[in-house]
């Protein structure tokens, strides 16, 4: 099914007056109020705000996706607004927010909600989308634009619906210091190792960094009185600019494709007790699926 088929022109506003994300949410809720739909709008607004407090839904590229799974609604509501001037507030890439996609859904239809969210995010990633949206003046033109992009919503929940597209990567010649800095800045415990063609060749984790400092860790565990002539972490720091990824990485990792069903990958994660799976298309690294994202997006919402 095409994403455009889920949109209703009366639930789209192309000239929003809001100046903040919270004001934009309230302005979009007014669209269904004006339809005469009886809902607990205060409860809905509170749910959206609570979700926003947990983690900002600003996506980057000028888009944000405030949303809530709440029993205050009985069906999926997709409300889209465009702010020509842009909203105030921080964004991941410092591009002001212009497009606000508000999704409201009961907890019983999480699959359609996630697929819709994924479809809107896919539309946002198309080059030139923000400029084209800011130039339109009526809702039907927006629906036509989304229709022409041919973004679809699948029958089943796929890896592409919740995977992360921006994978933090390193290459063989990067140093231990480069790895540690990227892990710290992005709050990650492992990084993908790629070649010059963006093909996945391995993984380097925080465990690998610690092992570099403690190559004889098995002896240390078996003999608590095992003495060391030097402090291992201090020695490692002295060489952080010389030690390369090529010396530390592992070529043990699990992969999948964007079109794989989430249930299949989730089952593999449980069976193999792994927390991440890399997503490849024709050998090229295009995303990563984290176990915590399955929890955050599907279970928590």
Secondary structure as UniProt FT lines:
FT   HELIX           3..6
FT   HELIX           9..11
FT   STRAND          12..13
FT   HELIX           21..33
FT   TURN            34..36
FT   HELIX           41..54
FT   STRAND          58..60
FT   TURN            61..62
FT   STRAND          63..64
FT   STRAND          67..69
FT   TURN            71..72
FT   STRAND          77..87
FT   TURN            92..93
FT   STRAND          97..105
FT   HELIX           107..109
FT   HELIX           110..124
FT   TURN            127..128
FT   HELIX           129..135
FT   HELIX           139..149
FT   HELIX           159..162
FT   STRAND          169..171
FT   TURN            172..173
FT   HELIX           176..186
FT   STRAND          190..194
FT   TURN            196..197
FT   STRAND          199..205
FT   HELIX           206..213
FT   TURN            215..216
FT   HELIX           217..222
FT   TURN            224..225
FT   HELIX           232..238
FT   TURN            239..242
FT   HELIX           245..248
FT   STRAND          255..256
FT   TURN            258..259
FT   HELIX           262..272
FT   STRAND          276..281
FT   TURN            282..283
FT   STRAND          284..290
FT   HELIX           291..293
FT   HELIX           294..300
//
